[in-house]
């Protein structure tokens, strides 16, 4: 993390770690609605603060902005579409800087939300002045510009991924998930194409294996006995025949073969740990009825994402989502009271046996 404020958190991806042309600065942000009481106690315009930060970090690398900006941009362009003043060099440069999107046929973006607001206009102005591009509606995975916010008064697009023109070729995919019971906003995610920089190491860590073996009181004896097996003895004999000249090549070969022998002996003599991947944990009070209703809500969310303009499906989704919340609330309270009673009983037993705390 390179910077944190009330509305923004800035992170840095180092170019040397991922073979990038320059460092990448990622801003995770939340800008409250323009009528929020929070903004009335702050004199700074959040979009002005964001612009200042982008200008600072843009000088050192590429920019990616993501989060809930409460900005509705409609289908207005996020680039300068024409230049009335031929003498304005800056505008000419900005209007011709869409080469990456032009080559991919994605200069214009789609948006199912046709409305715009004050924050949307500020965001578009920010993109135009700093050569940033909205990924929603023009990126593989969200070519339609799907809704991201699902409220009782309607649906909208207010959550975005925005990037520099220079890094757009590194954007692999951007997804807007279907609405669920967990939030009024859909989960959005974006994938970058990165190449992990290879660093020379003194030995090949691929041969180290995973420490996924159990060790108990009998493991030591079993492991020692396994080392006496013919197959292990043969490999130890091969190990002793490695050239005695301890240069880097021979040391690497020796260590690699030694680790292979330990791994083989471990597989033969030791028990493996259980992965635990199939264990499902639910929150307090999450019983069978809740599970069934949750599945129904997720199914409706999938239908909402599929039939964007159907008000009946959307209304049913909101109703069932509220029903799930109402179902969970008393169950959670009951389970919490039960846990508190257990703790209270344990406290009484401890006080009786060991005195008061």
N, C-alpha and C positions, 0 to 999 in steps of 0.2 A: 504494500500500500504506500502510495507516495503523498496522498493528501486526503483529508476528511473534513467535511463541513456538514451543515444541517441538512442539505438536500443532495449532496454529491459525495461519492467515494471514488477516488481515482486509484487504479491499479496499473502496474507496468509489466509488460512482457519483454524480457531482455532479448535483443536481436541475436546475440551470440549463442544463446541457449537453443534457439529454434531456426537458425539459418535464415533469418529475415533480413530484408534490405535495410530496415531501420527498426528502432524500438516501437512497440505498440502501447499506447496509453488508452486504457478502458475506463470509462466513466459509468458507474452504476448510479442511477439517479431516481429521485421521486420529487416532483414539483407539485405542491398542493394546488387545488383548483383556485382560480383567480378570485373567487368570493370567499375563500377560506379565512377564518378568524386568525389563523397562524400568520398569514401574510400581513395582516393589519398591524402586527407588532414588529415587523421587519421592514426597514426602509429600502433594502436592496431588492432590485428586480432580479428574480432567479435566472431569467434568461440572459441578463447582462452579466451576472456572475459566471454563468456557464460559458458565455462568449469569451470572457477574460481568461478562464481556465484553458479553453480550447486554443486560444492564441498563444498562451504560454507553452503548452505541451506540443502544439503543432510544429513549433520551431525545432523540436528535438525528435519527432517521430510521427507515426500515423495515429489516427484517432478513431475510436469506436465508442459510441454512446448508446446505452441501453436503459430501459426502465419506463416507468409510468410518468409521462410528462403532462397529462391532462390536456393535451393539445389535439384538436381535431383539424386535420389539414385538407379534408375533402380530396379533390382531384387537381388541386392547384400544383403547378410545377415547383420542384425544389431546386431548380437551376434557372439561370437568366435565359429566357427564351429568345430574346432579340435585343438588339442594341440600336436605339434610336439616335444616340449621339456617337457618330463614327469616331470622334476624337477621344472618346473615353476608352483609353487603353485597358484599364482594369476590367471593364465590362466585356471588352472583346476577348480578353484572355480567359475570363471565367466562362463566357458563353461557348468557347471552343474547347473546354477542358473535359468534355464528357466522352472522351475517346473510348475508354474502357466499356462504358455502358452502350455506346453506339455500336461498337464491334459485336457486342452480345445481343443487340436488338432489344435492349432493356432501358432505353433512355427515358421513356415515359412509364409511370407506375400506375397500377390499378388500385382501387380502393372501394370496398363495398359501402363505406361510410362517405356519403356525398356532402356532408355538412362540414363547415369550418367554424372556428371560434377565434377569440383574441389570441390565445396561446398558440393556436395553430398557425396564425399569421406570423407570430414572432419566431416560431420554430422554422418556418419556411424562409424567413428573412435571414436567420442564422445560417441555414444551409446554403443559401445563395451567396452570402458574403464570405463564407469560409470554405466554400467548395466541398461541402458535405452532402451525402446522398442518403435518403431514406431507403432502407432495404425492404421494408414491408411493401408487398405488391409488385416487386420486380425481381425477387430472388427465388431460386428453386426451393420448393417447399411451401411458399406463400405467394404464388404468382397472382392470386386474386385479391390480396390485401384484406384478409379475413378480419372479422370483428375480434377485438381483444377484451372489451369490457361489456358485461352483461348486467344491467341494472333494471329496476322495476319500471323506470321511465323510458327504457329503450336500450339499444345496443350501439356501440361506437368503437372507433379505433383510436386509442389514446396511448397504447404501449408500443414502443418502437425499438428497432435496432437501426442505428445511423452510423455511417462510416465514411472515412476519407475515400475520395475517388481512387487514390493510389493503391489501396489495399483491397479493393473490391474483387480482384482476381483471386484473392486468398479466401474469399467467403465461399464455402462449399454449399451450405444449405441454411435456411432459416425457417423455422416451424412455428406455427401458432396452434397450440393444442386445443382440443375440444373443451368446453366449459365443464366444470365439475362442482361438487358440493363444497370444496375446500376454500374457494375464493370467488369474489365477484369478477375477477379478471382471469383470462386464460393464461396459461403458462406459455411464454415465448422463449425460444432458444435459438442459438446460432452456432455454427461450426466453422472453425478456421482450419485451412489446410496448412499444417506446419510440419517441418522436418526437424526432428531432434538432432542437434549437433552431436556428432560422435566424438568422444574424448578418449584418448589413449589411456589404458589401464594396465597395471602390472600383471593382472591375471584375468582370465575369462570368467566373469561372474555368472555366465549362463550355466556353468557347471556346478555352481554352488548348491543348487537345489533349493527347495522350500523347507523351512523348519516346521513340517506338519506331522511330526511323529510324537507319539506319547512316550513319556519316560517315567517308569515306576521303579519299585525296589528290585525287581527282577531284570530290568533292562540292561544293567551293567554286565551281569553274568552272561545273558543271552548274546550281547554284542561281542564280548570277548570270545565266546565259543564259536560265533560265526566267523571270526577272523582266522580260525583254525581250519576252515573248510578248504578243500583243494582249489576251488575256483578263486578264492581270495588269495591263497598262497601263491598261485601262479601269477596273479596280477602284482603281488608284492615283489616277486622275483623279477618281473619285467621292470618294475620301478627301480630296483637296485642296479639295473643295467644301463640306466641313463648316464650319459657322459658326466664325468666328475667335474668337468670345468663348469663352474657356477656362473655362467653369463646369463643375461636376461632371457634368452631363448630357452635355455635348459631349465632355468628356475620356473618359467611359465609352464613348461611341459610337465615338470615334476609336480607342481602344485595342482595342475588340472587333473593328472592321473590319480593323485592322492585323494582328491575330493571325490572323484568317480568311485574309488574303492570304498570310501566312507559311505557314500550314497547307496551303493550296492549292498553293503553289510547292513545298513539301516533298513532297507526294503525287505531283507530276508528276516531280520530278527525283531524289528520293532513294529508296534501297532500304529496305524495311521489315525490322525485326528479327524473327527467328523466335521464337515464343512459348515453344517447348520444353515445352508441356503434355503431349505424347504420349511424352516420354522417361521410361521407368520405370527406377528404380535399385533394385537389390537389395543386401542386406547381403553381407558376405564369405561365400563358400562356398554361396550360395543358387543351386543349379543346377536343372536340369529336374525331377529327382526330388523336390526340396524343394517346388518350385512345385506339382506335382501333389498331393503329400501335404497341402500347405497348403490347396489348394482342397477336398480331401476333408474336412479338419478343419472348415473354415468351413461346408461343407454339413451336416455333423453338428451343428455349433453351431446352425444354423438349425432343424434338426429338434428339437434339445433345447428351443429356445424355443417350438416349435410343440406338441410333445408333452411337457409338463412332468412328467407322472407316469410316463413310460415308462423303467424302469430299464435296459433293454437298450440303448436309444439312448444314454442318459447314460453307461453303462459303456463303450460303443464310442467315444464322444467322448473320454473321459479317456484311453483306451488309445492312440488315434491321436494325441492331443495329446502324450503322452509319447514316442511313436515319432518324431514330428517333432522334438522336442527332442534325442532321441538321434541322429537323422540329422544335425542341424545342428552339433552340438558338434564332432565330428572334422573336419568340413569347415571350420569357422571356424578351428580350430587350424592346419590345413594351410595355409590362406590367409594367416594371420598369420605363420607361419614363412616362407612365401614372400616376403611383404613385408619381413620383417626381413632375410632374405638379400639382397634387392635393396638395402636401405639399407646393409647391411654392405659389399657390393661397391662401392657408390658411395663409401662412406667410405674404403675402401682406395685407390680411384683418386684421391680428393682428397688423401689423405696422400702418395701417390706424386708427384703433380704440384705440390702446394703446401706440403707439409710436414705434420707432425702438428698436431692441434687443440690 
